[in-house]
Amino acid sequence: MIKYAWLIPVFPLIGFTINGLFGFKYIKNRAHYIAVTALGLSWLFSTLVFIDVLHGKTAEIVLFDWVVTPDIQAKVAFYIDQLSALMLMVVTTLSFWIHVYSIGYMGHDPGYPRYFTYLNMFVFFMLILVMGSSYPLLFVGWEGVGLCSYLLIGFWYERESAWKAGMKAFITNRVGDACFILGMFIIWYHLGSLDFKVVFEKAHHLDPAVVTIATLLLFGGATGKSAQIPLYVWLPDAMEGPTPVSALIHAATMVTAGVYMVARSNVLYNMAPLSLEVVAVIGCLTAFFAGTIGTAQFDLKRVLAYSTVSQLGYMFLGCGVGAYTAGVFHLMTHAFFKGLLFLAAGSVMHAMSDVLDMRLMGNLKKYMPITATTFIIGALALAGIPPFAGFWSKDEILHHTFTTGHYFLWFLGTLTAGITAYYTFRAVFMTFFGKERIPEEIKHHLHESPKVMTIPLIILSVGAATVGFFGLKAHGETSYFAQFLAPVIHAAHEHGAHAAHHEAAVPASVLIALSVAVGLTGILIAYIVHLKRLIDPDEWVKKLWFIHKVLYRKYYVDEIYFALFIYRVLDLAYIFWRFDQWVIDGIVNGAALLTRFLAWVTRVCTEPFVVDGAVNGASYVVDLSARVLRRLQTGVVSNYMLFIAAGLLGLITIYVFGRLF
């Protein structure tokens, strides 16, 4: 079955094409039949391919030549191994249930066919990203999901906040993408190829300094796509799109692309210890930074958005300390419980008429028992409480962080685990328990979501509770998950040297117990403060108003970026506009005035010596030519594109006829 893996991205591409061409005019509110069927087929084929990979099969499927020059050759080819097969399962499973959920959530939206068109295109590009056998093909998927995220975040473009959030995501990611392109150029310049197999086989020929620069630039791209310091600012605003989009972007797909890229490039990163340290430090700082912001937010989706930034930091922390398998494992478990949490938040919005302020909720479990139960399961997984999924992967990362001697990063990561548990259950208690604070105009139509929305919640909650068991130890000290990925992912060399010494000093069971205790402490504090209210949170906000304001305003990072970059770019644009107005336009307008003046002088000087008919005829020809040429300069870009296309068509026609005759 593995030889048919190329069909996996084809199905959503077909769905995108059909709904894109015929959705608005013919298919309309039946667009989900096409989109969901396409994802169902992708999921089915991904499962069959995954079974083949479990039996040891791998394959490279070459479709056609893409770039053929003397200096570089690139093919459109898919490489199916353990890592890509795992990503296929994660992406198609989560995407399928998000598509199903969207039937109920977006049912009355006038842009229904457009929504499913974008959704199918998003999944197509994500599948290209994880299946591509080279950096250029990975980058095609990388840019494709960036485009689709822009379209989906700004889906309700009538809202200013939505289109601004889409622009913010698009522009921020372009900064990271510039770094990624430079990293690819360096690899190609020194190795003459960007194919994964060739690059990883020849990597040992590279100078360590070159590998360090290339991997740091690649990670610069990952900080944009996977929302790490300093390019994380777009992701919390991405919640302006429909909630299923938030689940798709924040859970299993686009934001994990950077983690996948680092894990896929583990051969290069193992040769660059400095790059690994940077990845670990940035990841840990992002986890802590975003976690503290989440403690002061009242918007339910915004809390989950900052949680996503924080959990992505954990994934990079795992990769940075050489435990790529632990980082990818957290990617998988996070996909289930964060997808669940976002969809449950969407269910709350559906019942609350799009209200997201947790201060206007309370005791929703009474009205929405399924949503409440599934949200709590996701919260327990996010908080790292055993035996839920997040416990296994998060503790694996913290364990590797300690055993490789990164004590401060381990401390910060463990502290962040407590903060995560606190703000997660703060959201649980404020939303589903305690005193009802629901406005009367909303309370009268509170109800549980329809089955098309609750069934995906139940399915994902089962995943959030069980997928962590793949982290159980199989034989010796290696988990089933690590054994599966062993042919693709190799731990950093220094990990093995440090592990035995530190494990002997502090047993793994002690580290696990400490991490769980910190998580339970965070839940206990949330219980005391926000459910029992033995400590009045409003009083503490007044006492610690400065800290609360800094956290609520997200450390003023957006304001700092605007002051340092956005406004300065606008100032520069103003200078260029004035230069264009005074100098460029001045030259053009001056030339026009000079021409008119010379024409007047010529007419005055020659009028007595020529026949009136000749002068009038020449004037008519000049005027007619000016009128025709003026029509070409419409100022409408689409017209210029039409002229260019017509010109190219003419050149192609001349060339073809020249070859024929």
C-alpha positions as CSV (number, residue, x, y, z in Angstrom):
1,M,0.0,0.0,0.0
2,I,2.9,2.3,0.6
3,K,3.4,2.8,-3.1
4,Y,0.1,4.6,-3.3
5,A,1.0,7.1,-0.6
6,W,1.1,9.8,-3.2
7,L,-2.7,9.7,-3.2
8,I,-2.9,11.0,0.4
9,P,-2.4,14.7,-0.5
10,V,-4.3,14.2,-3.8
11,F,-7.6,13.7,-2.1
12,P,-7.8,17.0,-0.3
13,L,-6.4,18.7,-3.5
14,I,-9.4,17.2,-5.4
15,G,-11.7,18.4,-2.6
16,F,-10.2,21.9,-2.8
17,T,-10.6,22.0,-6.6
18,I,-14.2,20.8,-6.7
19,N,-15.4,23.1,-3.9
20,G,-13.3,26.0,-5.2
21,L,-14.8,25.8,-8.7
22,F,-18.4,24.8,-8.0
23,G,-18.9,25.4,-4.3
24,F,-20.6,28.8,-4.3
25,K,-22.7,28.3,-7.4
26,Y,-23.8,24.6,-7.3
27,I,-22.7,22.8,-4.1
28,K,-23.3,25.5,-1.5
29,N,-24.2,24.1,1.9
30,R,-23.3,20.6,0.8
31,A,-19.6,21.4,0.5
32,H,-18.8,19.3,3.5
33,Y,-19.7,16.1,1.6
34,I,-16.7,16.7,-0.7
35,A,-14.3,18.0,1.9
36,V,-15.0,15.5,4.6
37,T,-15.0,12.6,2.2
38,A,-11.6,13.8,0.8
39,L,-10.1,13.8,4.4
40,G,-11.7,10.5,5.2
41,L,-9.9,8.9,2.2
42,S,-6.6,10.6,3.2
43,W,-7.0,9.2,6.7
44,L,-7.8,5.7,5.4
45,F,-4.7,5.7,3.1
46,S,-2.5,7.2,5.8
47,T,-3.6,4.3,8.2
48,L,-2.8,1.7,5.6
49,V,0.6,3.3,4.9
50,F,1.3,3.5,8.6
51,I,0.6,-0.2,9.0
52,D,3.1,-0.9,6.2
53,V,5.7,1.3,7.9
54,L,5.1,-0.6,11.2
55,H,6.2,-3.7,9.3
56,G,9.5,-2.1,8.4
57,K,8.6,-0.8,4.9
58,T,9.8,2.6,3.7
59,A,9.7,4.1,0.2
60,E,10.7,7.1,-1.9
61,I,8.0,7.9,-4.5
62,V,9.3,10.1,-7.3
63,L,6.5,11.8,-9.3
64,F,8.4,14.0,-11.7
65,D,11.4,16.3,-12.2
66,W,10.8,19.8,-10.8
67,V,14.0,21.8,-11.3
68,V,16.7,20.6,-13.7
69,T,19.7,22.8,-14.2
70,P,23.5,22.2,-14.3
71,D,23.7,23.5,-10.7
72,I,20.7,22.1,-9.0
73,Q,18.3,19.2,-9.5
74,A,15.0,18.8,-7.6
75,K,12.3,16.3,-7.9
76,V,8.7,16.3,-6.7
77,A,9.1,13.2,-4.6
78,F,7.6,11.9,-1.3
79,Y,9.6,10.0,1.3
80,I,7.7,7.7,3.5
81,D,9.6,6.6,6.7
82,Q,8.7,6.3,10.3
83,L,8.6,10.1,11.0
84,S,6.6,11.1,8.0
85,A,4.2,8.1,8.5
86,L,3.6,9.3,12.1
87,M,3.0,12.9,11.0
88,L,0.6,11.6,8.3
89,M,-1.5,9.9,11.0
90,V,-1.5,12.9,13.3
91,V,-2.4,15.4,10.6
92,T,-5.1,13.4,8.8
93,T,-6.7,12.1,12.1
94,L,-7.0,15.5,13.7
95,S,-8.0,17.2,10.4
96,F,-10.7,14.7,9.7
97,W,-12.4,15.2,13.0
98,I,-12.0,19.0,12.8
99,H,-13.7,18.8,9.4
100,V,-16.6,16.8,10.9
101,Y,-16.9,19.2,13.8
102,S,-17.0,22.2,11.3
103,I,-20.2,20.9,9.8
104,G,-22.1,21.9,13.0
105,Y,-20.0,24.9,13.9
106,M,-20.0,26.6,10.5
107,G,-23.4,25.3,9.4
108,H,-25.1,28.8,9.1
109,D,-22.1,30.7,7.8
110,P,-22.6,32.3,4.4
111,G,-19.0,31.5,3.5
112,Y,-19.6,27.7,4.1
113,P,-18.2,26.4,0.7
114,R,-15.3,28.9,0.9
115,Y,-14.4,27.7,4.4
116,F,-14.2,24.0,3.4
117,T,-12.2,25.0,0.2
118,Y,-9.6,26.7,2.4
119,L,-9.6,23.8,4.9
120,N,-8.9,21.2,2.2
121,M,-6.2,23.3,0.7
122,F,-4.6,23.8,4.2
123,V,-4.4,20.0,4.7
124,F,-3.0,19.4,1.2
125,F,-0.1,21.8,1.8
126,M,0.5,20.3,5.3
127,L,0.7,16.8,3.8
128,I,3.2,18.1,1.2
129,L,5.3,19.5,4.0
130,V,5.5,16.3,6.0
131,M,5.9,14.0,2.9
132,G,8.4,16.0,0.9
133,S,11.8,14.3,0.3
134,S,13.7,17.6,0.1
135,Y,13.9,21.0,1.7
136,P,12.5,22.8,-1.3
137,L,9.3,20.6,-1.3
138,L,9.1,21.0,2.4
139,F,9.3,24.7,1.9
140,V,6.4,24.6,-0.7
141,G,4.2,23.1,2.0
142,W,5.7,25.5,4.5
143,E,4.6,28.5,2.4
144,G,1.3,26.9,1.4
145,V,0.1,26.4,5.0
146,G,1.2,30.0,5.6
147,L,-1.0,31.2,2.8
148,C,-3.9,29.1,4.0
149,S,-3.5,30.3,7.6
150,Y,-3.7,33.9,6.4
151,L,-7.0,33.1,4.5
152,L,-8.5,31.1,7.4
153,I,-7.4,33.5,10.2
154,G,-8.9,36.4,8.2
155,F,-11.9,34.3,7.1
156,W,-14.4,36.8,8.5
157,Y,-12.6,39.6,6.7
158,E,-15.5,42.0,7.4
159,R,-14.1,42.2,11.0
160,E,-11.2,44.5,11.3
161,S,-9.6,42.4,14.1
162,A,-9.8,39.3,11.8
163,W,-8.0,40.7,8.7
164,K,-5.5,42.5,10.9
165,A,-4.7,39.1,12.6
166,G,-4.3,37.5,9.2
167,M,-1.9,40.2,8.1
168,K,0.0,39.9,11.3
169,A,0.5,36.2,10.9
170,F,1.4,36.5,7.3
171,I,4.0,39.3,7.8
172,T,5.6,37.8,10.9
173,N,6.1,34.5,9.2
174,R,7.8,36.2,6.2
175,V,10.6,37.2,8.6
176,G,11.1,33.6,9.7
177,D,10.8,32.4,6.1
178,A,13.6,34.7,5.0
179,C,15.9,32.9,7.5
180,F,14.8,29.5,6.3
181,I,15.6,30.4,2.7
182,L,19.1,31.6,3.6
183,G,19.6,28.4,5.5
184,M,18.7,26.3,2.5
185,F,21.0,28.4,0.3
186,I,23.9,27.7,2.6
187,I,23.3,24.0,2.5
188,W,22.9,23.9,-1.2
189,Y,26.0,26.0,-1.8
190,H,28.2,23.7,0.2
191,L,26.6,20.3,-0.6
192,G,25.1,20.9,-4.1
193,S,21.8,19.3,-3.1
194,L,18.8,19.9,-0.9
195,D,17.5,16.3,-1.0
196,F,17.2,15.0,2.5
197,K,19.1,11.7,1.8
198,V,22.0,13.5,0.0
199,V,22.3,16.2,2.6
200,F,22.3,13.9,5.6
201,E,24.7,11.5,3.9
202,K,27.2,14.3,3.0
203,A,26.7,16.3,6.2
204,H,29.9,15.1,7.7
205,H,31.8,17.0,5.0
206,L,30.5,20.3,6.2
207,D,32.6,22.6,8.3
208,P,31.1,22.9,11.9
209,A,30.8,26.7,11.5
210,V,28.8,26.3,8.3
211,V,26.5,23.7,9.9
212,T,25.9,26.0,12.9
213,I,25.0,29.0,10.7
214,A,22.7,26.9,8.5
215,T,20.9,25.2,11.4
216,L,20.5,28.5,13.3
217,L,18.9,30.0,10.1
218,L,16.6,27.0,9.7
219,F,15.6,27.4,13.3
220,G,14.9,31.1,12.6
221,G,12.3,29.9,10.2
222,A,10.9,27.6,12.8
223,T,10.5,30.4,15.4
224,G,8.1,32.0,12.9
225,K,6.1,29.0,11.9
226,S,6.1,27.4,15.4
227,A,5.6,30.7,17.3
228,Q,8.8,31.0,19.4
229,I,10.5,34.0,20.8
230,P,10.8,36.5,19.1
231,L,8.3,35.7,16.4
232,Y,5.5,34.2,18.5
233,V,3.3,37.3,18.5
234,W,1.1,36.2,15.6
235,L,-0.3,33.0,17.1
236,P,-2.4,34.4,20.0
237,D,-4.2,36.7,17.6
238,A,-4.8,33.8,15.2
239,M,-7.9,32.9,17.3
240,E,-9.8,35.6,15.3
241,G,-10.5,32.9,12.8
242,P,-13.3,30.2,13.2
243,T,-12.6,28.0,16.3
244,P,-12.0,24.8,14.2
245,V,-9.3,26.8,12.4
246,S,-7.7,27.6,15.7
247,A,-7.8,23.8,16.5
248,L,-6.2,23.0,13.1
249,I,-3.5,25.7,13.3
250,H,-2.7,25.5,17.1
251,A,-2.9,21.7,17.5
252,A,-1.6,19.2,14.9
253,T,-0.6,21.1,11.8
254,M,1.0,24.4,10.9
255,V,2.6,25.3,14.3
256,T,4.2,21.9,14.6
257,A,6.0,22.3,11.2
258,G,9.1,23.9,12.9
259,V,9.3,21.0,15.4
260,Y,9.0,18.5,12.6
261,M,11.7,20.3,10.5
262,V,14.2,20.3,13.4
263,A,13.5,16.6,14.1
264,R,13.8,15.8,10.5
265,S,17.2,17.7,10.4
266,N,18.5,15.9,13.5
267,V,21.7,14.8,11.6
268,L,22.6,18.5,11.0
269,Y,21.7,19.7,14.5
270,N,23.7,16.9,16.1
271,M,26.7,18.4,14.4
272,A,26.0,21.9,15.8
273,P,26.0,21.8,19.6
274,L,25.6,25.6,19.8
275,S,22.4,25.4,17.6
276,L,21.0,22.8,19.9
277,E,21.7,25.0,23.0
278,V,19.9,27.9,21.2
279,V,16.9,25.7,20.4
280,A,16.7,24.5,24.0
281,V,17.1,27.9,25.6
282,I,14.6,29.6,23.2
283,G,12.1,26.8,23.7
284,C,12.3,26.8,27.5
285,L,12.1,30.6,27.7
286,T,9.1,30.7,25.3
287,A,7.4,28.0,27.4
288,F,7.8,30.0,30.6
289,F,7.1,33.4,29.0
290,A,3.9,32.4,27.3
291,G,2.8,30.4,30.4
292,T,3.0,33.4,32.6
293,I,0.9,35.5,30.2
294,G,-1.8,32.8,30.2
295,T,-2.3,33.2,33.9
296,A,-3.7,36.8,33.4
297,Q,-6.0,36.3,30.4
298,F,-9.8,36.1,30.6
299,D,-10.5,35.2,27.0
300,L,-10.9,31.4,26.9
301,K,-9.4,30.9,23.5
302,R,-6.6,33.3,24.3
303,V,-5.6,31.3,27.3
304,L,-5.4,28.2,25.1
305,A,-3.5,30.1,22.4
306,Y,-0.7,31.1,24.9
307,S,-0.8,27.5,26.2
308,T,0.0,26.4,22.6
309,V,3.0,28.8,22.4
310,S,4.2,27.4,25.8
311,Q,3.8,23.7,24.8
312,L,5.6,24.3,21.5
313,G,8.4,25.6,23.7
314,Y,8.5,22.3,25.5
315,M,8.8,20.5,22.1
316,F,11.8,22.6,21.1
317,L,13.3,22.1,24.6
318,G,13.2,18.4,24.0
319,C,14.8,18.7,20.6
320,G,17.4,21.1,21.9
321,V,18.6,18.7,24.6
322,G,19.0,16.0,22.0
323,A,15.8,14.2,22.9
324,Y,14.1,14.6,19.5
325,T,11.9,11.6,20.1
326,A,10.5,13.2,23.2
327,G,9.9,16.4,21.3
328,V,8.0,14.6,18.6
329,F,6.1,12.5,21.2
330,H,4.9,15.7,22.8
331,L,3.9,17.0,19.3
332,M,1.7,13.9,19.0
333,T,0.1,14.0,22.4
334,H,-0.4,17.8,22.2
335,A,-2.2,17.4,18.9
336,F,-4.9,15.4,20.6
337,F,-5.4,17.3,23.9
338,K,-5.0,20.8,22.4
339,G,-7.3,20.0,19.5
340,L,-9.8,18.7,22.0
341,L,-9.5,21.9,24.2
342,F,-10.0,24.2,21.2
343,L,-13.0,22.3,19.9
344,A,-14.5,22.2,23.4
345,A,-14.0,26.0,23.6
346,G,-15.8,26.3,20.3
347,S,-18.6,24.3,21.8
348,V,-18.8,26.8,24.6
349,M,-18.8,29.7,22.1
350,H,-21.6,28.0,20.2
351,A,-23.8,27.9,23.3
352,M,-22.7,31.3,24.6
353,S,-23.4,33.3,21.4
354,D,-19.7,33.7,20.8
355,V,-18.9,35.1,24.3
356,L,-15.4,34.1,25.3
357,D,-14.9,36.1,28.5
358,M,-14.6,33.6,31.4
359,R,-15.9,36.2,33.8
360,L,-19.3,35.9,32.1
361,M,-19.4,32.1,32.5
362,G,-19.6,29.7,35.4
363,N,-21.4,26.4,36.1
364,L,-21.7,25.5,32.4
365,K,-21.3,21.8,33.3
366,K,-25.0,22.0,34.2
367,Y,-25.9,22.9,30.6
368,M,-23.1,21.2,28.7
369,P,-22.1,18.0,30.4
370,I,-20.3,16.4,27.4
371,T,-18.4,19.6,26.6
372,A,-17.4,20.0,30.3
373,T,-16.2,16.4,30.7
374,T,-14.2,16.3,27.5
375,F,-12.6,19.7,28.3
376,I,-11.6,18.5,31.8
377,I,-9.9,15.4,30.2
378,G,-8.0,17.7,27.9
379,A,-7.1,19.9,30.8
380,L,-5.7,17.0,32.8
381,A,-3.6,16.0,29.8
382,L,-2.3,19.5,29.3
383,A,-1.5,19.8,33.1
384,G,0.6,16.6,32.8
385,I,-1.4,14.6,35.3
386,P,-1.0,10.8,35.0
387,P,-2.1,8.7,33.2
388,F,-3.3,11.3,30.6
389,A,-1.3,11.8,27.4
390,G,0.5,15.1,28.3
391,F,2.1,13.5,31.4
392,W,4.1,10.9,29.4
393,S,5.6,13.3,26.8
394,K,6.2,16.4,29.1
395,D,7.9,14.3,31.7
396,E,10.1,12.6,29.1
397,I,11.3,16.0,28.0
398,L,12.0,17.2,31.5
399,H,13.7,14.0,32.4
400,H,16.1,14.3,29.3
401,T,16.6,18.0,30.2
402,F,17.9,17.1,33.7
403,T,19.9,14.1,32.6
404,T,21.8,16.1,30.0
405,G,22.9,18.6,32.7
406,H,20.6,21.5,31.8
407,Y,19.6,22.1,35.4
408,F,18.3,25.6,35.0
409,L,16.2,24.7,32.0
410,W,14.9,21.8,33.9
411,F,13.9,24.0,36.8
412,L,12.3,26.6,34.5
413,G,10.4,23.8,32.7
414,T,9.2,22.2,35.9
415,L,8.0,25.6,37.2
416,T,6.2,26.2,33.9
417,A,4.5,22.8,34.4
418,G,3.0,24.2,37.6
419,I,2.0,27.4,35.9
420,T,0.4,25.5,33.1
421,A,-1.7,23.4,35.5
422,Y,-2.7,26.6,37.3
423,Y,-4.0,28.6,34.3
424,T,-5.6,25.5,32.7
425,F,-7.7,24.7,35.8
426,R,-8.3,28.4,36.4
427,A,-10.1,28.2,33.0
428,V,-11.9,25.0,34.0
429,F,-13.2,26.3,37.3
430,M,-14.2,29.8,35.9
431,T,-16.0,28.2,32.9
432,F,-17.6,25.0,34.1
433,F,-17.9,25.3,37.9
434,G,-18.7,27.8,40.6
435,K,-21.3,30.6,40.6
436,E,-23.2,31.3,37.4
437,R,-22.3,34.7,35.9
438,I,-24.0,34.2,32.6
439,P,-26.0,37.1,31.2
440,E,-29.7,36.5,31.1
441,E,-30.0,37.2,27.4
442,I,-27.6,34.2,26.8
443,K,-28.8,31.9,29.6
444,H,-32.2,31.1,28.1
445,H,-30.8,29.3,25.1
446,L,-27.8,27.5,26.7
447,H,-27.6,23.9,25.4
448,E,-25.2,21.1,24.6
449,S,-23.8,21.2,21.1
450,P,-25.2,18.8,18.4
451,K,-23.8,15.3,18.0
452,V,-21.8,16.3,14.9
453,M,-19.7,18.5,17.3
454,T,-19.8,16.4,20.5
455,I,-18.7,13.1,18.8
456,P,-15.4,14.6,17.6
457,L,-14.9,15.8,21.2
458,I,-15.4,12.3,22.6
459,I,-13.1,10.8,20.0
460,L,-10.3,13.3,20.8
461,S,-10.8,12.9,24.5
462,V,-10.2,9.2,24.2
463,G,-6.9,10.0,22.3
464,A,-6.0,12.6,25.0
465,A,-6.4,10.0,27.6
466,T,-4.7,7.1,25.9
467,V,-2.0,8.0,23.3
468,G,0.5,8.7,26.0
469,F,0.8,4.9,26.7
470,F,3.0,4.6,23.6
471,G,5.6,6.2,25.9
472,L,5.7,3.1,28.0
473,K,9.1,1.3,28.2
474,A,9.3,-1.6,25.8
475,H,12.5,-3.4,26.5
476,G,15.1,-1.9,28.8
477,E,14.9,1.9,28.9
478,T,13.5,2.5,25.4
479,S,9.9,3.2,24.9
480,Y,7.7,1.8,22.1
481,F,7.6,5.3,20.5
482,A,11.4,5.7,20.6
483,Q,11.9,2.3,19.1
484,F,9.5,3.1,16.3
485,L,11.4,6.4,15.4
486,A,14.9,5.0,16.0
487,P,15.7,4.4,12.2
488,V,15.1,8.1,11.5
489,I,16.0,10.0,14.7
490,H,19.3,9.8,16.4
491,A,19.9,11.4,19.8
492,A,22.6,14.0,20.2
493,H,26.0,12.4,21.0
494,E,26.5,14.2,24.3
495,H,23.2,12.9,25.7
496,G,24.5,9.4,26.2
497,A,27.7,10.7,28.0
498,H,25.7,12.6,30.6
499,A,22.7,10.4,31.1
500,A,24.1,7.6,33.2
501,H,25.8,9.9,35.7
502,H,22.8,12.1,36.3
503,E,20.3,9.3,36.4
504,A,22.4,7.6,39.1
505,A,22.5,10.8,41.1
506,V,18.7,11.5,40.9
507,P,16.4,8.5,40.0
508,A,13.9,9.1,37.2
509,S,11.0,8.3,39.6
510,V,12.0,11.2,41.8
511,L,12.0,13.7,38.9
512,I,8.6,12.3,37.7
513,A,7.1,12.6,41.2
514,L,8.4,16.2,41.6
515,S,6.9,17.2,38.2
516,V,3.5,15.7,39.1
517,A,3.6,17.3,42.5
518,V,4.2,20.7,40.9
519,G,1.3,20.2,38.5
520,L,-1.0,19.1,41.3
521,T,0.1,22.2,43.3
522,G,-0.9,24.4,40.4
523,I,-4.4,22.7,40.2
524,L,-4.7,23.1,44.0
525,I,-4.0,26.8,43.9
526,A,-6.5,27.3,41.1
527,Y,-9.1,25.4,43.2
528,I,-8.5,27.5,46.3
529,V,-8.5,30.8,44.4
530,H,-11.0,30.4,41.7
531,L,-13.5,27.8,42.9
532,K,-13.5,27.9,46.7
533,R,-12.3,31.6,46.7
534,L,-10.6,31.1,50.0
535,I,-8.3,33.8,48.5
536,D,-10.1,36.6,46.7
537,P,-8.4,36.9,43.3
538,D,-9.7,40.4,42.8
539,E,-8.0,41.6,46.0
540,W,-4.7,40.1,44.9
541,V,-5.1,41.7,41.5
542,K,-5.4,45.1,43.3
543,K,-2.3,44.4,45.5
544,L,-0.2,43.1,42.6
545,W,-1.7,45.4,40.0
546,F,1.6,46.2,38.3
547,I,2.5,42.5,37.7
548,H,-1.1,41.7,36.6
549,K,-1.1,44.6,34.2
550,V,2.2,43.6,32.7
551,L,1.0,40.0,32.2
552,Y,-2.4,41.1,31.0
553,R,-0.8,43.4,28.4
554,K,1.6,40.5,27.4
555,Y,4.7,42.2,28.6
556,Y,3.9,45.0,26.1
557,V,5.8,43.1,23.4
558,D,3.3,44.2,20.7
559,E,3.8,47.8,21.8
560,I,7.6,47.5,21.8
561,Y,7.5,45.9,18.3
562,F,5.3,48.7,17.0
563,A,7.6,51.3,18.5
564,L,10.8,49.7,17.2
565,F,9.7,48.3,13.8
566,I,6.2,49.0,12.6
567,Y,6.2,52.8,13.2
568,R,9.7,53.1,12.0
569,V,8.8,51.4,8.7
570,L,5.9,53.8,8.4
571,D,8.2,56.7,8.9
572,L,10.5,55.4,6.2
573,A,7.5,54.9,3.9
574,Y,6.5,58.5,4.5
575,I,10.0,59.7,3.6
576,F,9.9,57.7,0.4
577,W,6.4,58.9,-0.4
578,R,7.5,62.5,0.0
579,F,10.6,61.8,-2.2
580,D,8.3,60.2,-4.8
581,Q,6.0,63.2,-4.6
582,W,8.6,65.9,-4.8
583,V,11.4,64.4,-6.8
584,I,10.0,61.6,-9.0
585,D,6.7,63.2,-9.7
586,G,8.5,66.5,-10.0
587,I,10.7,65.2,-12.7
588,V,7.8,63.6,-14.6
589,N,5.5,66.6,-14.3
590,G,8.4,69.0,-15.2
591,A,9.1,66.9,-18.3
592,A,5.4,67.2,-19.2
593,L,5.4,70.9,-18.7
594,L,8.6,71.3,-20.7
595,T,7.1,69.3,-23.6
596,R,3.9,71.4,-23.6
597,F,6.0,74.5,-23.6
598,L,8.2,73.4,-26.5
599,A,5.1,72.3,-28.4
600,W,3.6,75.8,-27.9
601,V,6.9,77.5,-29.0
602,T,7.1,75.2,-32.1
603,R,3.5,76.0,-33.1
604,V,3.9,79.8,-32.6
605,C,7.2,79.8,-34.5
606,T,6.1,77.6,-37.5
607,E,2.5,78.6,-37.9
608,P,3.1,81.4,-40.4
609,F,5.2,79.0,-42.6
610,V,2.9,76.0,-42.9
611,V,-0.4,75.1,-44.3
612,D,-3.2,74.9,-41.7
613,G,-4.2,71.5,-42.9
614,A,-0.8,70.0,-42.3
615,V,-0.7,71.4,-38.8
616,N,-4.2,70.3,-38.0
617,G,-3.5,66.8,-39.4
618,A,-0.3,66.4,-37.3
619,S,-2.1,67.6,-34.2
620,Y,-4.9,65.1,-34.8
621,V,-2.4,62.2,-35.2
622,V,-0.6,63.2,-32.0
623,D,-3.8,63.6,-30.1
624,L,-5.2,60.2,-31.3
625,S,-1.9,58.5,-30.3
626,A,-2.0,60.1,-26.9
627,R,-5.6,58.9,-26.3
628,V,-4.7,55.3,-27.3
629,L,-1.6,55.1,-25.2
630,R,-3.3,56.8,-22.3
631,R,-5.9,53.9,-22.2
632,L,-3.1,51.5,-21.5
633,Q,-2.2,53.2,-18.3
634,T,-5.3,52.5,-16.3
635,G,-3.7,52.0,-12.8
636,V,-5.6,48.7,-12.5
637,V,-3.1,45.9,-11.8
638,S,-5.4,43.2,-13.3
639,N,-5.4,45.0,-16.6
640,Y,-1.6,45.0,-16.6
641,M,-1.6,41.3,-15.9
642,L,-3.9,40.8,-18.8
643,F,-1.6,42.7,-21.1
644,I,1.4,40.7,-19.9
645,A,-0.5,37.4,-20.4
646,A,-1.6,38.5,-23.9
647,G,2.0,39.4,-24.8
648,L,3.3,36.1,-23.5
649,L,0.6,34.3,-25.5
650,G,1.7,36.2,-28.6
651,L,5.3,35.3,-28.1
652,I,4.5,31.6,-27.5
653,T,2.3,31.6,-30.7
654,I,5.1,33.2,-32.7
655,Y,7.6,30.6,-31.3
656,V,5.3,27.6,-32.1
657,F,4.5,28.8,-35.6
658,G,8.2,29.4,-36.1
659,R,9.1,25.8,-35.1
660,L,6.3,24.4,-37.3
661,F,7.0,26.3,-40.5
